[in-house]
Amino acid sequence: MGCGRISTDRNTLVFTISKLKDIETILIPLFEQFPLNTTKYLDYLSFKKAFFFMFINRNTYSLNRDNLYSSILQLKNTMNNSRVTFDLPENHIRITNNYLVGLL
């Protein structure tokens, strides 16, 4: 991918991207081209929203630091095991048995 680094944590490989520009220009376009499925996609949408919210507002004074932190924390609290809404966007590709039957 031309960015990030790989490290090990016990028996797990960890891929980390720390440059904001790499997240914006490499990681997000990758997930736009190859969307995740299920709730991972919803978590990605929350991550992307928080990223751009932070990225856009980091050098401006339109939001103070506490409001920015609070807004991003609210998004974080809707991800992973804290998720209570599981509605995928209408335009998201759904791969299910019913979908596959329609293709055959």
C-alpha positions in Angstrom: 0.0 0.0 0.0 3.0 2.2 0.3 2.2 3.5 3.8 2.0 2.4 7.4 3.9 -0.2 9.3 3.5 -3.8 10.4 4.3 -4.9 13.9 3.6 -8.0 16.0 1.6 -8.3 19.2 2.1 -11.8 20.5 0.8 -14.0 17.7 -1.0 -11.1 15.8 0.2 -8.8 13.1 -0.9 -5.2 13.5 -1.0 -2.8 10.6 -0.8 0.9 11.6 -1.2 4.0 9.6 -0.3 7.2 11.5 -0.1 9.8 8.8 -3.4 11.6 8.3 -2.6 12.2 4.6 -2.2 8.4 4.1 -5.5 7.7 5.7 -7.2 10.3 3.5 -5.5 9.4 0.2 -4.9 5.6 0.5 -7.0 3.9 3.2 -10.3 5.7 2.7 -10.2 5.4 -1.1 -9.4 1.7 -0.7 -12.5 1.1 1.4 -14.6 3.2 -1.0 -13.5 1.0 -3.9 -13.8 -2.3 -1.9 -16.6 -1.8 0.7 -16.7 -3.8 3.8 -19.8 -5.9 4.6 -22.1 -6.1 7.6 -21.5 -3.8 10.7 -17.9 -3.4 9.7 -19.1 -1.1 6.9 -21.2 0.9 9.4 -18.1 1.2 11.7 -16.1 2.4 8.7 -18.7 5.1 7.9 -18.5 6.3 11.5 -14.7 6.3 11.4 -14.7 8.2 8.0 -17.1 10.8 9.4 -15.0 11.3 12.6 -11.8 11.4 10.5 -13.0 14.1 8.2 -14.7 16.0 11.0 -11.3 16.1 12.8 -9.2 16.6 9.7 -11.3 19.6 8.5 -11.6 21.2 11.9 -8.1 20.6 13.3 -6.7 23.9 12.0 -9.8 26.1 12.3 -11.5 27.7 15.3 -15.0 26.8 14.2 -15.2 24.3 17.0 -13.3 24.4 20.2 -11.3 21.4 21.2 -13.8 20.1 23.8 -16.7 20.2 21.2 -14.5 18.5 18.6 -13.5 15.8 21.1 -17.1 15.3 22.3 -18.4 15.0 18.7 -15.8 12.4 17.8 -16.4 10.5 21.1 -20.1 10.3 20.3 -19.3 8.7 16.9 -16.9 6.3 18.6 -19.6 5.3 21.1 -21.8 4.1 18.2 -19.2 1.6 16.9 -18.4 -2.0 17.4 -20.1 -3.5 20.5 -21.7 -0.2 21.3 -23.7 -0.2 18.1 -27.5 -0.1 18.5 -28.4 0.8 14.9 -27.7 -1.7 12.2 -29.3 -0.1 9.2 -27.1 -0.3 6.1 -27.5 2.5 3.5 -29.9 1.6 0.7 -27.2 1.8 -1.9 -24.9 -0.6 -0.1 -24.4 -4.0 -1.8 -25.9 -6.8 0.2 -24.7 -10.3 -0.3 -27.2 -12.8 1.0 -28.6 -16.1 -0.1 -31.7 -14.2 -1.4 -29.4 -11.9 -3.4 -27.5 -14.8 -4.9 -30.7 -16.6 -5.8 -31.8 -13.6 -7.7 -28.6 -13.7 -9.8 -28.9 -17.3 -10.8 
